[in-house]
């Protein structure tokens, strides 16, 4: 009887999940490990934070995804160490052996060593953080209606640090919330003093996109009433005041950090195999120095002629690295393995209703058609039909009524969880 090869995948993000789906039904014994029990569709976290869609609509339990699989198992635990010499991993609950190990741990928010910012501001790299932002912002509005104009000035400023797609989309969504939703929820409140502020270290938002997209996104944000602070960096935060490199200060008790990411490194591999908090891999996603350890997605650093400084940390790279590695692993001989080559399909961002910017390899466009294109593409990327329908319904309801009914405030339980 043939002994099946045991493959452990650490992380169920875009890369890890795509690899597991490639190996589903194959003659491999696969163990998927993640510290949360569900896959998260990160591009729509900002809509959870703004109360536009329910968290369950973009969260997919691993056990549900693979409930009919005969070769894939899932364990909810956190990997604390890799022991490559013993071909084992250590988790908070147990240890597991492997024939092949695939690291797909993705990224976390990068606060660039600023401990105050890490402690006092809000990141948005998982569902829990998106819900925390929603809770905090909604509680701020409840506080404002009680305190009225005696409220601290910082309560009236919602600040997003970072002008990439996440920051721009979040700023646009909050600006629409201020315009269309808050006057209905709080009819006796004047929200003219409420400011949505986007801070950009570059001269324009969306610096990674084309100049056309940058100019148009800046115009869209200003039309929505978003205040832009460009060409300045945040240096510190004390919970009430932001401090800038220029010496300026800004009062705010609502600071969301969207200024960068850094890899989730696991202890055990050598320092020379890590570059800028990413594992250095070859064109087959093997970590250098190992034949049986791989890294895919945001955590992998691969230099190619087209990308001498590594690939961008985006979903398309992660998905296709997972697919490519899955196909390679299933081939009978390593001689048949195919090198990974990234095909850039473009980038996009939405800035409120009927406003989006899209850069495709051969065409760039903005406006209402770009907005519909953005909606269609993201809807198609959602895993289940039920979730597609739920999100579509919420979007259509919001489109017609400029409203949503998902502004619920949840307090975390103080009881100890297992």
DOFIBA-845728 format. One record per residue (C-alpha): x, y, z. Coordinates in pm, whole numbers, plus 50000, padded with zeros to 5 digits. Layout:
N
XYZ ...
***
This chain:
418
500005000050000 501375034149901 502125057650192 500615091450126 502855121850152 501955143950449 501745181050373 501185207650638 499905241750532 500275269550790 497725296750721 494385297050541 494535330450365 494335334349987 497555314449927 497035286650181 493385281150093 494105280149720 496845254249776 494555232849994 491845234049726 494375223149464 495335193249681 491745184149770 490945149049648 494565141449557 496675113249695 498125135649965 497475137950337 496955175050405 496755192850738 495655229450729 496525249251043 495225283951126 494685302251455 491205312951341 488605288451211 487735306850890 489095321650571 488635359450549 488035379550233 490255408850325 489435433150038 486005439350195 487125444250557 486545481550517 482835475050451 482585455050774 484275483950957 481675508150815 478675485750886 477885479350519 478135441550522 477955415050790 481265398650894 479805364050825 479335373550459 483085375150401 484135347650644 484175311050542 484705283350802 487425258950697 485455229150820 482555239550598 484815244350296 486365209750334 483525190650501 483325166250209 487065162350168 488635128550245 492255139950255 492215174550417 492045180150793 491965212950982 493335222251325 492635255151500 495885263651676 498895286651643 502285275051520 505025287651750 508125270851605 509425251251309 511975223451369 513325217251016 515975192451129 513225170351279 510625178551011 508205189551283 506255220151385 505325230351738 501945246051811 500375259552129 498575226052170 500655198452009 503405190051764 503035176551412 505425160051168 505475166450794 506965155150465 506425189250311 505745221650495 504125251950333 504215285250516 501345307950412 501055329650722 500495362150534 500985396150692 499965417250989 499765454751032 503185471351029 503445499051289 507135504051206 508205499051565 505895525651707 504575509152023 502165537452106 500575535451765 500315497651789 498655500152131 496325529752076 495295529451709 493275503951514 494675480651248 492495462350996 494065429050902 491415405051031 487675402951093 488015409851464 489895442251401 487305453651145 484525447351399 486535466251664 486725496551434 482975495151374 482265492451747 484605521051835 483305544951567 479645537751652 480345542352023 481985575651938 478765587251768 476745576652074 479165596352288 478835626952065 475055628552093 475295628152473 478135653252507 477215674452202 479555704252159 481195698552497 482785667152355 486545666752305 487665679051964 489385645851899 486055627651899 485025647551591 488025636251383 488145601851218 491715597651095 492985571250853 496775568850830 497865554850495 496585563050147 496785529249975 493605511749853 492515502650209 492885538050342 491225554150039 488265529950042 487795534250416 487895572350392 485325572150111 483005548850302 483125569850620 482535601550417 479385586250267 478325574750612 478625610550736 476595623850445 473825597850403 473465577450722 474385597351032 471825625550972 469085598850970 470345580051274 470955612051472 468445637351328 469065663151601 472825662951556 474835685851330 477705666051179 479315695350998 482155694451251 482805657351193 485905654250977 487175624250783 490935629050747 493245608350527 496975611050591 499355603150307 503145602150326 503165607549948 501945637649751 498815619649630 496765589349741 497185555349569 500875561449493 501255525349368 498725531449089 498875552648772 498995590448776 495485591348629 494195570148918 495995591949173 494585624449035 491065610549003 491035594549348 492185627349504 489365645349323 486795619549438 487935621849801 487775659749802 484315659049644 483185636449928 484535661050182 487565640750293 490395662550425 493775652250283 497085656850463 499785648950205 503545646150217 503775642450595 504385612650825 502915603951162 505665599551422 503695592751742 500275590351904 499215592752270 495575582652228 494355618352192 496895636251970 498775626151655 502275640051609 503785645951265 507265646951123 506665683351026 506005692851389 502245696351342 499705679251569 496145666851518 493565658251784 491795624951735 490495596151943 489625576451628 492815566551448 492915537851199 496345526351083 496465514550721 500025524550640 501735491450581 502105454250647 504845431050766 505205393350744 504125368551013 507465351151067 507595318451263 510615310651479 512855282451358 514405291251024 517725309350985 518055347050965 519725345250623 516565329150486 514505359850576 514525393450397 512365422450514 510255398850719 509585375950424 511005341350352 513375340950055 512155315249803 513215302549461 511015302549150 509205271449281 508455288349616 510965266549803 512585284450095 516285286950011 518325259250171 515405234750195 513825209649960 510765203050177 509825237850310 507905262750097 506515297650143 503695312949937 501745345349929 502615377250117 505165359450332 507265348350030 510015369649879 510805358649522 513085377749288 512465373548915 513695392648606 510335410848592 510235416748968 513845420549092 512605435249422 510005408449488 506325406349404 503695430249540 501845417149845 498445413949680 495795386849659 496445378349294 500055368549367 499025347349666 496235329249479 498395320649180 501395309749388 499055286149573 497725272449244 501185268349092 502635250849395 499605227649419 500005217049056 503755211649103 503335190349415 500865167949233 503265160848945 505135127848949 508575142648890 510165175349000 511575177748648 508045186648538 507655214648791 506785248748650 508425280848769 506125307548904 505645338048684 503405366448799 500965380148546 499905414448669 496165417448607 496035453048734 494865471149046 491765489749155 490135509449435 486655523049501 485985556749659 482275556949732 479215552349512 479845555549137 483495563649204 486335539249135 489725538548965 491025508448772 494445502148617 494495471948385 497575461848182 496195476747859 493615502147973 492935526048258 489495539548342 487625556748623 484105566148725 480785548048728 481755519948488 484905513248693 482695511849005 480395485648850 483445466048733 484905467049085 481635454549235 481245426148984 484815413749022 484735413649403 481355396449405 482695368849178 485675363249409 483415355649708 483515318049775 479925306549830 476725313649638 474895321549965 477475348050055 477425362749704 473645366849729 473835381750080 476445407449977 474595415349654 471385421349850 473155444250100 474805463649817 471525467749627 469685478649942 472415503850017 472425515349652 468685522349650 468265535750005 471765548750081 471445530750412 472225497950589 470915480350898 474205465551016 475235491951269 475305468551567 477595474151865 478895442252026 480745441452356 483235412852393 482455387352661 484625389352971 484345352053029 487455332052958 487355312552631 489065278552606 
***
